Amino acid sequence: MLKQTVQSYLEVRRACGFELKSQGNLLRSFAAYSDARGKSHVCANIAIEWAGLARLAPRRARRLGEVIRFARYARAEDSRHEVPPPVFGGSQRIRPIPYIFSTDEVRHLVQAASQSGRESLRRYTYSTLFALLACTGLRVSEAIGLRYEDITSEGLVIRSSKFRKSRLVPLHDSAETGLERYLERRRPYAPFDDHVFISTARKPLIINDVEIAFRAAAKKIGLPCGPGMPRPTPHSLRHTFAVRALETCPDDRDHITKHMLALSTYLGHAKVANTYWYLQATPALMKGIAERCEWFVMGARP
């Protein structure tokens, strides 16, 4: 019975646009654990016991947090379901400080990708992909999911991306030129596949391919990495785009609000709060905020 309730919960939330891949696996695991102990409804003690099987404290908190959310849904229909207390603390995952590229680092990364391995389409694929990520702020999954028909005279059409939202991403003339130059080389390579970016096996790129190519290029140019330091990843190119866009934000309050809303829409964020996160996650932006606050307190104008 609990398995059926879990399935109903997942279907409702997925209908709202959530994928819930890992969450679904966790809840199905919890349902199986409960069924094995003869529980057909959420039992707080069993939920805490199951969540406590995780080795790390953040993982235990996350597991129990998923059950708590599920239990609230289930209890609305059947009061026999218990909502466990958050005994392992909050389940909110702490987002790491993003790595922000300098202009020179982006240029060197693209150049390193264009010189990696033997002469082949692979060089053009990853140098074009990294350049596109840097100048558009696309998610990696959005970029590798592009099809020929998604390239229009008005920009890139990002179809049913995260949260099943679609949007149009305008391209600078230089980006259009670079993308068309790549497509001239790519089209004869796999003429029966309409994915924009393909691997040397003539198949659409997968995220693991991109991460491997990125690590090789990052290592070649000596990007800093180490314990306690922000870690550069392909997604860092999206972070960098967002931060650079925020750095151009005007000082006027009304303009700031409009700027943030426009950027949130452009990036495809589900909530504008996800865009504001960059303000607190980026030291350079926080420094600017602190300086403006100081000017305001001192009665001066920035």
Salt bridges, closest charged atoms under 4 A:
GLU19 OE1 - LYS21 NZ 3.82
GLU49 OE2 - ARG37 NE 3.24
GLU66 OE2 - ARG69 NH2 3.07
ASP78 OD2 - HIS41 NE2 3.09
ASP78 OD2 - ARG80 NH2 2.89
ASP104 OD1 - ARG107 NH2 2.52
GLU119 OE1 - ARG123 NH1 2.87
GLU142 OE2 - ARG139 NH1 2.51
GLU142 OE1 - ARG167 NH2 2.89
ASP150 OD1 - ARG159 NE 2.41
GLU180 OE2 - ARG187 NH1 3.39
ASP193 OD1 - HIS195 ND1 2.81
ASP194 OD1 - ARG147 NH1 2.94
GLU247 OE2 - ARG244 NH1 3.21
ASP251 OD1 - ARG292 NE 3.20
ASP252 OD2 - HIS255 ND1 3.04
